[in-house]
Amino acid sequence: MLTGYYDSLGGENTKCLNTFEKYTQDEGENRKIPSWQGPWKCSSMAPPQDCPRQTDGTSCGMFVCCSADCLTGDADIHSFEQKDICDIRREVRRFFLTCN
């Protein structure tokens, strides 16, 4: 199994990768999913050069959500940037407050 770690600030976090690997292996064992039990290849990777970059220390969650939304849907990864985060936060808040 391959796991890539992208940091919107451009850093590396080996501890996070190791924790994720251990958690996933344990879940694989508990749920009887052999492919989750390892071995894993984990690496920190620099985000693509043209990927949106976080420029503050508080927007990582929004960058994760926006990037995941773009990568799993039909949205362009270039459809947001740091200046859009306040508006995106409001939209996420509105979504959760109106959700049944």
C-alpha positions in Angstrom: 0.0 0.0 0.0 1.3 3.5 -0.8 0.5 6.5 1.3 1.6 10.0 0.2 1.7 12.9 2.7 1.2 16.4 1.3 1.6 19.4 3.6 0.0 22.6 2.4 2.8 24.5 4.1 5.4 22.4 2.3 6.7 20.5 5.4 7.3 16.9 6.3 5.8 14.9 9.1 7.3 11.4 9.5 5.6 11.0 12.9 2.2 11.5 11.2 2.9 9.0 8.5 4.1 6.4 11.0 1.0 6.9 13.2 -1.3 6.6 10.2 0.5 3.4 9.1 0.2 1.9 12.5 -3.5 2.9 12.8 -4.4 1.5 9.4 -2.5 -1.8 10.0 -4.3 -2.2 13.4 -7.7 -1.4 11.7 -6.9 -3.9 9.0 -6.2 -6.6 11.6 -9.4 -5.8 13.5 -11.5 -5.7 10.4 -9.8 -8.6 8.7 -8.7 -6.6 5.7 -5.4 -8.1 4.6 -4.4 -5.3 2.2 -4.5 -2.8 5.1 -2.1 -4.8 7.3 1.0 -3.9 5.4 3.7 -3.5 4.5 3.2 0.1 3.6 5.4 2.5 1.7 5.0 6.0 3.1 6.6 9.1 1.9 6.3 12.9 2.3 5.9 14.5 -1.0 6.1 18.1 -2.0 2.8 19.3 -3.4 2.8 20.0 -7.2 4.2 23.4 -7.9 0.9 24.8 -9.1 -1.1 23.3 -6.1 -2.8 25.9 -3.8 -0.5 26.9 -1.0 -1.5 27.7 2.6 0.2 30.9 3.8 -1.0 31.0 7.4 -0.9 28.6 10.3 -4.6 28.1 10.8 -6.1 27.0 7.4 -4.7 23.4 7.1 -8.1 21.8 7.7 -9.8 23.9 5.0 -7.0 23.1 2.6 -7.4 19.4 3.3 -11.1 19.5 2.8 -10.9 21.7 -0.4 -8.1 19.6 -1.9 -9.9 16.3 -1.1 -13.1 17.7 -2.6 -11.3 18.7 -5.8 -9.4 15.5 -6.1 -12.4 13.2 -5.6 -14.8 15.3 -7.6 -14.8 17.2 -10.8 -13.5 20.5 -9.4 -10.3 21.9 -10.5 -7.5 21.9 -7.9 -6.9 25.5 -8.9 -10.4 26.6 -8.0 -9.4 27.9 -4.5 -6.5 29.7 -2.9 -5.6 31.2 0.5 -7.7 34.4 -0.1 -10.8 32.2 -0.6 -10.5 30.4 2.8 -12.8 32.8 4.8 -15.6 32.4 2.2 -15.1 28.6 2.2 -15.3 28.5 6.0 -18.6 30.4 5.8 -19.9 27.9 3.2 -18.9 24.9 5.2 -20.5 26.4 8.3 -23.7 27.1 6.4 -23.7 23.5 5.0 -23.4 22.0 8.5 -26.0 24.3 10.0 -28.6 23.5 7.4 -27.8 19.8 7.2 -30.5 17.5 8.6 
